[in-house]
Amino acid sequence: MSLPLTVGLCVLAIVIVVLLAAYAWRLSREVKRRSAFRAAEIARANQNCIDSLSALSDAMVARQVDLVEGALRCRVLLDILDHPSVMPDSRRVFDEVAVEAETLHTHQARRELSPRDRHREDVKREDIAQRHDQALHLAAIELQTFCRNWAAAKDASALK
């Protein structure tokens, strides 16, 4: 092999390695960008859940919303939040109410019920609410505290 050919191949190899390194660097930047976007998206979704839970727990404590309806909505939001620090005791109450209320119709299906059937379901819903009244009230208060602590932790981490 001649010297010019060897030098040419070495230069070509160096150019290829530099181009591959530049491509790898660009891909790593894209991975970091997507990771940051995903983390921001998760943080935004969590904050939306916390805001909704806070408003819902305030309404439950003030008795502005049906406790069974509030428990069902809290359970869904807590499932979405899915954070290890979410209160297991309060969650248990929301889960129990959800299991008991799963046979009750909601939304369009409820509207399609006859007035008599709707009344029967209302009686069942009130019975569930009465049996779990104290536990749901305490769970809503605990949920308010959880939401405040979440906001305080977020504010503290933002100051760092």
Secondary structure, DSSP 8 states (H G I E B T S, - for coil): --HHHHHHHHHHHHHHHHHHHHHHHHHHHHHHHHHHHHHHHHHHHHHHHHHHHHHHHHHHHTT-S-HHHHHHHHHHHHHHH--TTS-HHHHHHHHHHHHHHTTS--HHHHHTS-HHHHHHHHHHHHHHHHHTHHHHHHHHHHHHHHHHHHHHHHHHHHH-
